[in-house]
């Protein structure tokens, strides 16, 4: 694209920008991202990555016209404004690297959620302790480095740590959660934090009592087959999207 040439934005990309703004607002309302944290959606079939602004922008008020557009190399194809208040996401490499390594992933969230971050600080593994946390069975790996992801080496290391998992603790920093769709990613973001909170609160009662492995294996098999939980992903999304809509702040 020549300098000064304006990108043509199709209806599909506009719809994804709106979905990204809604998801960012939801995570802001859930207090999983605030001053820091960001979310991305890859435009299907392309190397285009849509990304929310970095530090300094209210995540629960992000608008469609505040979305950054990157390519996989990290080149900014569209900047929604000056660095203030639309700060470039400093850790954009988290998104571009994982999108490159896992083409099946459509959405990535870098969170600073309190309970799950606390679990990492305490070197406590997040394991499923309630029904909606069952997808965590099998482990949530930990990237044992509190620093920001500001270079390619760190981004590659983080992506390799996540591997094929749905999420990764960034010990002393936050977490990264991925999903094939924004709806799936939001579901994982929501229930990882709830699960971590339950684990922490259960300590006052003697700690969370683990369920048998066989139970989680059966539950995961049932969900993959579509026999149970098939509508839960959209149910959660629609619930929170309605709250965003009722806030009345223009997207």
LUMGURO-691677 format. One record per residue: residue number from 1; residue in one letter; x, y, z of N, C-alpha, C in turn. Coordinates in steps of 0.02 Angstrom, whole numbers. Atoms other than C-alpha are relative to their C-alpha. Last residue first. Example, Ala and Ser with C-alpha at 12.3 -4.5 7.8 and 13.67 -1.06 7.14 Angstrom:
! LUMGURO-691677
<2,'S',<-42,-59,-3>,<684,-53,357>,<-39,55,37>> <1,'A',<45,-59,0>,<615,-225,390>,<45,60,0>> 
This chain:
! LUMGURO-691677
<251,'X',<-55,40,23>,<-990,105,974>,<34,32,-60>> <250,'X',<-6,16,72>,<-1100,236,1055>,<63,-41,-15>> <249,'X',<-57,-37,26>,<-1117,224,1246>,<12,-19,-73>> <248,'X',<19,-56,42>,<-1294,166,1288>,<57,43,-26>> <247,'X',<-40,-56,-26>,<-1245,55,1435>,<-14,63,-41>> <246,'X',<40,-38,-47>,<-1390,-55,1379>,<38,57,34>> <245,'X',<51,-38,35>,<-1292,-111,1227>,<-40,45,47>> <244,'X',<-35,-53,37>,<-1142,-163,1330>,<-51,45,-35>> <243,'X',<-20,-48,-51>,<-1257,-260,1449>,<36,59,-33>> <242,'X',<60,-37,-19>,<-1338,-344,1299>,<17,53,53>> <241,'X',<11,-49,53>,<-1166,-392,1234>,<-62,42,15>> <240,'X',<-43,-57,-11>,<-1133,-473,1404>,<-9,53,-55>> <239,'X',<14,-29,-66>,<-1283,-589,1396>,<42,64,10>> <238,'X',<61,-40,7>,<-1263,-619,1209>,<-18,35,66>> <237,'X',<-14,-59,41>,<-1083,-678,1232>,<-61,46,-2>> <236,'X',<-43,-46,-38>,<-1126,-792,1378>,<12,63,-40>> <235,'X',<40,-25,-56>,<-1271,-873,1286>,<39,51,40>> <234,'X',<39,-57,24>,<-1166,-886,1128>,<-43,29,55>> <233,'X',<-46,-51,25>,<-1038,-995,1216>,<-38,62,-22>> <232,'X',<-26,-41,-53>,<-1165,-1092,1318>,<44,57,-24>> <231,'X',<24,-68,7>,<-1264,-1157,1170>,<30,49,51>> <230,'X',<-9,-25,67>,<-1171,-1320,1144>,<-21,72,-8>> <229,'X',<-38,-62,2>,<-1149,-1352,1330>,<6,32,-68>> <228,'X',<14,-48,-54>,<-1201,-1534,1321>,<41,64,-13>> <227,'X',<57,24,-40>,<-1220,-1664,1184>,<-17,47,57>> <226,'X',<58,-43,7>,<-1113,-1566,1061>,<-59,-22,42>> <225,'X',<49,34,41>,<-987,-1707,1041>,<-62,42,-12>> <224,'X',<-26,4,68>,<-849,-1593,1102>,<-49,-34,-47>> <223,'X',<4,-66,31>,<-953,-1551,1253>,<26,0,-71>> <222,'X',<70,-17,12>,<-982,-1733,1298>,<-8,68,-35>> <221,'X',<24,41,56>,<-799,-1777,1277>,<-72,17,-18>> <220,'X',<-30,-28,61>,<-748,-1631,1388>,<-23,-39,-61>> <219,'X',<32,-64,14>,<-870,-1688,1523>,<26,31,-64>> <218,'X',<67,14,25>,<-810,-1868,1515>,<-35,65,-20>> <217,'X',<-8,30,65>,<-629,-1816,1532>,<-67,-15,-32>> <216,'X',<-16,-53,48>,<-674,-1700,1674>,<7,-27,-70>> <215,'X',<58,-43,7>,<-762,-1841,1768>,<13,55,-51>> <214,'X',<48,32,44>,<-624,-1966,1737>,<-61,44,-12>> <213,'X',<-19,-13,70>,<-496,-1848,1812>,<-52,-28,-48>> <212,'X',<-38,53,34>,<-587,-1859,1979>,<15,18,-73>> <211,'X',<45,51,27>,<-639,-1692,2054>,<41,-54,-34>> <210,'X',<-1,17,72>,<-516,-1594,2160>,<-52,-53,-17>> <209,'X',<-5,73,5>,<-566,-1523,2330>,<-3,-21,-73>> <208,'X',<47,31,47>,<-531,-1337,2332>,<13,-76,-3>> <207,'X',<-24,13,68>,<-438,-1281,2488>,<-52,-34,-43>> <206,'X',<-43,59,2>,<-469,-1290,2674>,<24,-18,-69>> <205,'X',<40,57,-21>,<-616,-1172,2686>,<40,-65,-4>> <204,'X',<24,-14,-69>,<-513,-1012,2682>,<-41,-58,28>> <203,'X',<-56,10,-46>,<-420,-1085,2531>,<-23,11,72>> <202,'X',<6,66,-31>,<-587,-1098,2439>,<56,-13,50>> <201,'X',<48,-5,-55>,<-583,-910,2408>,<-8,-67,36>> <200,'X',<-27,-43,-53>,<-424,-925,2305>,<-47,2,60>> <199,'X',<-57,34,-31>,<-484,-1074,2203>,<27,41,59>> <198,'X',<26,54,-43>,<-653,-991,2172>,<57,-36,36>> <197,'X',<29,-31,-59>,<-566,-835,2109>,<-28,-52,48>> <196,'X',<-55,-22,-44>,<-457,-936,1992>,<-27,31,64>> <195,'X',<-29,60,-28>,<-612,-1023,1920>,<57,18,49>> <194,'X',<46,24,-51>,<-700,-857,1895>,<29,-61,35>> <193,'X',<-3,-46,-57>,<-547,-787,1805>,<-47,-23,56>> <192,'X',<-66,7,-31>,<-531,-940,1693>,<4,45,62>> <191,'X',<1,57,-46>,<-720,-937,1665>,<69,-15,31>> <190,'X',<48,-7,-55>,<-729,-762,1591>,<8,-56,51>> <189,'X',<-22,-56,-43>,<-573,-769,1483>,<-44,4,62>> <188,'X',<-59,22,-37>,<-624,-941,1417>,<26,54,47>> <187,'X',<21,51,-47>,<-798,-883,1369>,<59,-23,43>> <186,'X',<32,-34,-57>,<-727,-725,1291>,<-22,-50,53>> <185,'X',<-52,-32,-39>,<-610,-829,1183>,<-29,35,61>> <184,'X',<-35,51,-38>,<-751,-941,1126>,<54,30,45>> <183,'X',<46,26,-49>,<-857,-792,1075>,<33,-53,44>> <182,'X',<4,-46,-57>,<-712,-708,989>,<-45,-26,56>> <181,'X',<46,-55,13>,<-690,-865,883>,<3,48,59>> <180,'X',<11,2,72>,<-553,-998,872>,<-47,56,-21>> <179,'X',<59,36,20>,<-502,-946,1046>,<-8,1,-75>> <178,'X',<14,3,72>,<-351,-882,1139>,<-64,-39,-13>> <177,'X',<54,47,13>,<-311,-823,1316>,<-16,2,-75>> <176,'X',<21,-3,70>,<-150,-738,1370>,<-51,-55,-10>> <175,'X',<13,62,35>,<-116,-702,1553>,<-15,14,-73>> <174,'X',<70,6,21>,<-58,-573,1677>,<-11,-67,-32>> <173,'X',<17,-48,53>,<110,-505,1735>,<-74,-4,-18>> <172,'X',<-17,-67,-21>,<187,-589,1886>,<-18,54,-49>> <171,'X',<-8,-7,-72>,<182,-757,1800>,<25,69,19>> <170,'X',<-62,-37,6>,<116,-745,1623>,<16,20,72>> <169,'X',<-16,-49,-51>,<-15,-882,1639>,<66,33,-18>> <168,'X',<-66,5,-31>,<-59,-966,1475>,<5,54,54>> <167,'X',<-21,-59,-39>,<-224,-1002,1390>,<68,-14,32>> <166,'X',<49,-53,10>,<-316,-1119,1270>,<22,64,36>> <165,'X',<46,-13,-56>,<-170,-1238,1255>,<-46,59,-16>> <164,'X',<69,11,23>,<-95,-1290,1088>,<-51,11,55>> <163,'X',<8,60,41>,<77,-1218,1125>,<-70,-5,-27>> <162,'X',<71,14,7>,<57,-1084,1258>,<-11,-64,-39>> <161,'X',<24,22,-65>,<241,-1096,1300>,<-74,-16,-2>> <160,'X',<-20,70,-8>,<290,-1088,1116>,<-24,-27,67>> <159,'X',<43,40,44>,<190,-927,1096>,<16,-75,6>> <158,'X',<67,2,-29>,<276,-851,1248>,<-46,-44,-42>> <157,'X',<-3,40,-61>,<449,-897,1185>,<-69,-7,31>> <156,'X',<-7,70,21>,<411,-831,1010>,<-1,-45,61>> <155,'X',<64,20,29>,<348,-666,1082>,<1,-73,-21>> <154,'X',<48,11,-54>,<500,-650,1195>,<-67,-24,-27>> <153,'X',<-22,58,-39>,<620,-675,1050>,<-50,-16,55>> <152,'X',<20,62,33>,<522,-557,937>,<18,-61,41>> <151,'X',<-44,19,55>,<538,-409,1055>,<-22,-68,-27>> <150,'X',<-18,-57,41>,<431,-308,1176>,<47,-17,-57>> <149,'X',<-21,33,61>,<336,-439,1275>,<14,54,-52>> <148,'X',<42,-12,57>,<330,-353,1444>,<29,-35,-62>> <147,'X',<-13,-58,43>,<427,-430,1586>,<-50,6,-57>> <146,'X',<47,-54,-13>,<357,-546,1720>,<6,59,-48>> <145,'X',<-37,-62,14>,<440,-704,1651>,<-48,59,9>> <144,'X',<-29,-24,-63>,<390,-881,1698>,<44,61,-10>> <143,'X',<-59,-34,27>,<273,-920,1554>,<31,38,58>> <142,'X',<-23,-63,-29>,<153,-1039,1640>,<62,24,-36>> <141,'X',<-72,-10,-8>,<52,-1179,1559>,<17,70,26>> <140,'X',<-9,-67,28>,<-134,-1205,1592>,<73,18,11>> <139,'X',<-52,-47,-18>,<-162,-1390,1622>,<-2,66,-37>> <138,'X',<-58,13,42>,<-251,-1544,1560>,<54,52,10>> <137,'X',<-29,65,-16>,<-422,-1495,1625>,<56,-15,-49>> <136,'X',<-68,-8,-23>,<-445,-1310,1593>,<34,-66,18>> <135,'X',<-44,-3,59>,<-599,-1346,1487>,<74,9,19>> <134,'X',<-23,65,21>,<-685,-1401,1648>,<47,1,-59>> <133,'X',<-72,0,6>,<-692,-1225,1716>,<28,-65,-27>> <132,'X',<-20,-38,57>,<-877,-1205,1681>,<76,3,-9>> <131,'X',<22,28,63>,<-918,-1347,1800>,<27,37,-61>> <130,'X',<73,-4,8>,<-815,-1293,1948>,<-17,-16,-72>> <129,'X',<31,15,-65>,<-640,-1330,2017>,<-76,10,-3>> <128,'X',<73,-6,-3>,<-539,-1341,1857>,<-28,-20,68>> <127,'X',<28,65,19>,<-353,-1312,1885>,<-76,4,7>> <126,'X',<72,-7,7>,<-257,-1148,1891>,<-27,-66,-28>> <125,'X',<28,19,64>,<-84,-1193,1953>,<-75,11,0>> <124,'X',<54,48,-7>,<-19,-1097,2101>,<-31,-14,-68>> <123,'X',<-20,64,30>,<150,-1013,2087>,<-52,-54,12>> <122,'X',<-8,48,-54>,<91,-875,2206>,<24,-69,-24>> <121,'X',<-48,-28,-47>,<118,-742,2073>,<16,-50,55>> <120,'X',<-67,6,29>,<28,-853,1948>,<54,25,46>> <119,'X',<-18,71,-1>,<-124,-871,2060>,<69,-12,-29>> <118,'X',<-21,17,-68>,<-125,-684,2087>,<20,-73,5>> <117,'X',<-68,-26,-8>,<-131,-655,1899>,<28,-17,69>> <116,'X',<-45,45,37>,<-281,-772,1887>,<72,25,3>> <115,'X',<-5,65,-32>,<-370,-677,2025>,<49,-46,-35>> <114,'X',<-31,2,-67>,<-333,-500,1965>,<11,-71,26>> <113,'X',<53,18,-48>,<-361,-505,1777>,<30,-17,68>> <112,'X',<-32,-15,-64>,<-220,-419,1680>,<-52,-13,55>> <111,'X',<37,-24,-58>,<-271,-494,1514>,<46,17,58>> <110,'X',<-52,-6,-51>,<-196,-517,1341>,<-32,35,59>> <109,'X',<7,-52,-52>,<-339,-577,1233>,<59,-3,47>> <108,'X',<-49,4,-54>,<-323,-671,1068>,<-11,57,49>> <107,'X',<4,-54,-50>,<-456,-706,936>,<50,-13,56>> <106,'X',<29,-60,27>,<-465,-805,773>,<2,59,47>> <105,'X',<22,-46,-52>,<-350,-950,813>,<-26,65,-32>> <104,'X',<70,16,-16>,<-342,-1084,677>,<-29,49,52>> <103,'X',<47,-30,48>,<-186,-1002,605>,<-73,-15,15>> <102,'X',<61,39,-5>,<-87,-1047,762>,<-54,31,-45>> <101,'X',<-14,69,-20>,<94,-995,744>,<-62,-44,2>> <100,'X',<-42,33,49>,<60,-838,643>,<9,-74,17>> <99,'X',<40,7,60>,<-88,-784,752>,<41,-35,-55>> <98,'X',<46,56,-11>,<19,-820,905>,<-44,-11,-61>> <97,'X',<-37,63,-3>,<160,-710,840>,<-47,-60,9>> <96,'X',<-23,20,66>,<48,-567,783>,<37,-67,1>> <95,'X',<54,17,46>,<-47,-560,947>,<27,-24,-68>> <94,'X',<38,57,-28>,<93,-565,1074>,<-50,-25,-51>> <93,'X',<-31,62,23>,<194,-453,956>,<-33,-62,31>> <92,'X',<36,25,59>,<72,-311,989>,<28,-66,-24>> <91,'X',<-12,72,5>,<147,-291,1163>,<-37,-31,-59>> <90,'X',<-72,13,-3>,<164,-102,1159>,<16,-74,-11>> <89,'X',<-12,54,-48>,<-16,-81,1101>,<73,-20,0>> <88,'X',<-14,64,34>,<-5,86,1007>,<10,-54,53>> <87,'X',<-68,25,-6>,<-78,222,1118>,<7,-66,-37>> <86,'X',<-3,67,29>,<-241,299,1059>,<73,-24,-2>> <85,'X',<7,54,-50>,<-256,444,1184>,<4,-70,-29>> <84,'X',<43,-18,-57>,<-126,500,1146>,<-65,27,-28>> <83,'X',<-15,45,-55>,<-18,405,1021>,<-40,17,63>> <82,'X',<-64,-9,-33>,<-106,499,884>,<10,-47,57>> <81,'X',<-12,-68,-26>,<-253,430,788>,<69,5,31>> <80,'X',<60,-40,-10>,<-338,273,724>,<10,70,26>> <79,'X',<-8,-28,-67>,<-179,201,649>,<-59,46,12>> <78,'X',<45,-55,-15>,<-210,91,497>,<8,19,73>> <77,'X',<32,-18,62>,<-90,-27,411>,<-50,57,9>> <76,'X',<65,-30,-13>,<26,-39,560>,<-29,24,-67>> <75,'X',<9,-65,32>,<167,-157,514>,<-71,25,14>> <74,'X',<2,-52,-50>,<187,-296,641>,<-6,70,-29>> <73,'X',<-68,-21,-13>,<243,-428,517>,<4,54,54>> <72,'X',<-35,49,-41>,<74,-512,528>,<72,19,16>> <71,'X',<-10,61,37>,<-17,-356,468>,<43,-46,43>> <70,'X',<-68,24,10>,<-88,-230,589>,<1,-53,-55>> <69,'X',<-4,54,49>,<-250,-130,598>,<74,-15,-13>> <68,'X',<-61,2,41>,<-283,-26,753>,<-5,-58,-50>> <67,'X',<-32,65,11>,<-461,-2,819>,<62,9,-45>> <66,'X',<-62,0,-37>,<-513,168,888>,<40,-65,-9>> <65,'X',<-49,-42,35>,<-649,199,758>,<66,7,38>> <64,'X',<-20,32,63>,<-749,50,823>,<54,41,-35>> <63,'X',<45,-8,57>,<-755,124,997>,<29,-33,-62>> <62,'X',<-32,2,66>,<-673,75,1161>,<-52,2,-56>> <61,'X',<30,-52,42>,<-773,128,1315>,<30,1,-71>> <60,'X',<72,9,-1>,<-743,-18,1434>,<-38,53,-39>> <59,'X',<18,60,38>,<-561,-21,1383>,<-75,-14,0>> <58,'X',<48,38,-40>,<-533,157,1438>,<-24,-59,-41>> <57,'X',<68,-4,27>,<-380,211,1337>,<-46,-43,44>> <56,'X',<24,-68,0>,<-214,250,1421>,<-70,9,-27>> <55,'X',<10,-33,-64>,<-121,90,1385>,<-26,71,-10>> <54,'X',<-41,18,-57>,<-143,6,1216>,<-17,41,62>> <53,'X',<-54,-45,-21>,<-280,20,1087>,<37,-25,62>> <52,'X',<24,-56,-41>,<-380,-131,1024>,<59,44,22>> <51,'X',<-24,-1,-69>,<-313,-240,884>,<-26,62,36>> <50,'X',<31,-58,-31>,<-372,-297,712>,<17,-1,74>> <49,'X',<16,8,-71>,<-252,-420,630>,<-28,66,26>> <48,'X',<20,-62,-33>,<-242,-436,440>,<-22,-14,72>> <47,'X',<-53,-12,-49>,<-146,-583,368>,<-14,65,38>> <46,'X',<-48,-54,15>,<-303,-640,277>,<56,0,52>> <45,'X',<-27,8,67>,<-422,-789,265>,<49,54,-21>> <44,'X',<-7,68,29>,<-521,-737,417>,<26,1,-71>> <43,'X',<49,2,54>,<-486,-560,483>,<8,-66,-36>> <42,'X',<-29,8,68>,<-387,-595,641>,<-57,-2,-51>> <41,'X',<38,46,42>,<-462,-526,801>,<34,-2,-68>> <40,'X',<-6,-2,74>,<-358,-444,936>,<-47,-51,-31>> <39,'X',<33,56,33>,<-378,-396,1119>,<10,6,-76>> <38,'X',<26,-13,66>,<-280,-282,1236>,<-26,-65,-31>> <37,'X',<36,56,30>,<-217,-266,1413>,<-30,20,-67>> <36,'X',<-39,43,44>,<-163,-119,1520>,<-45,-56,-28>> <35,'X',<-52,-42,29>,<-257,27,1599>,<41,-39,-50>> <34,'X',<15,-68,-21>,<-405,-89,1620>,<50,46,-33>> <33,'X',<-47,-48,29>,<-417,-270,1567>,<-21,69,23>> <32,'X',<-55,43,21>,<-496,-414,1663>,<53,40,-38>> <31,'X',<-62,-22,-33>,<-606,-291,1756>,<58,-48,-14>> <30,'X',<-18,55,-44>,<-764,-383,1699>,<63,14,40>> <29,'X',<51,4,-52>,<-825,-218,1630>,<14,-55,50>> <28,'X',<-10,-58,-43>,<-661,-198,1536>,<-50,0,57>> <27,'X',<-57,17,-43>,<-676,-376,1470>,<17,59,46>> <26,'X',<21,52,-47>,<-850,-333,1406>,<57,-15,48>> <25,'X',<41,-31,-52>,<-790,-169,1329>,<-22,-51,53>> <24,'X',<-44,-39,-43>,<-651,-260,1237>,<-39,33,56>> <23,'X',<-37,46,-43>,<-775,-388,1173>,<46,37,48>> <22,'X',<46,27,-50>,<-891,-252,1108>,<37,-46,49>> <21,'X',<15,-53,-48>,<-749,-161,1022>,<-46,-24,55>> <20,'X',<-60,-10,-41>,<-691,-323,942>,<-11,54,52>> <19,'X',<-3,56,-47>,<-867,-363,881>,<60,7,47>> <18,'X',<53,-11,-49>,<-880,-190,803>,<1,-55,53>> <17,'X',<-21,-56,-42>,<-713,-211,718>,<-52,13,55>> <16,'X',<-49,26,-47>,<-768,-382,657>,<26,55,46>> <15,'X',<36,41,-49>,<-925,-309,579>,<48,-27,52>> <14,'X',<36,-46,-43>,<-822,-174,493>,<-37,-38,55>> <13,'X',<-48,-28,-47>,<-706,-308,428>,<-33,49,47>> <12,'X',<-20,52,-46>,<-851,-404,351>,<49,27,52>> <11,'X',<51,9,-52>,<-926,-246,277>,<20,-53,51>> <10,'X',<61,34,20>,<-767,-206,183>,<-48,-9,58>> <9,'X',<25,43,-53>,<-637,-76,229>,<-67,-30,-22>> <8,'X',<71,11,10>,<-536,3,90>,<-24,-52,50>> <7,'X',<23,68,6>,<-370,61,156>,<-75,-1,-12>> <6,'X',<48,20,-50>,<-322,241,119>,<-24,-71,-11>> <5,'X',<58,34,29>,<-166,276,21>,<-45,-26,55>> <4,'X',<56,-45,8>,<-54,403,107>,<-61,-32,-30>> <3,'X',<8,-47,-55>,<102,302,79>,<-58,47,-14>> <2,'X',<-40,-60,6>,<72,168,-52>,<-13,46,59>> <1,'X',<42,-59,0>,<0,0,0>,<44,62,0>> 
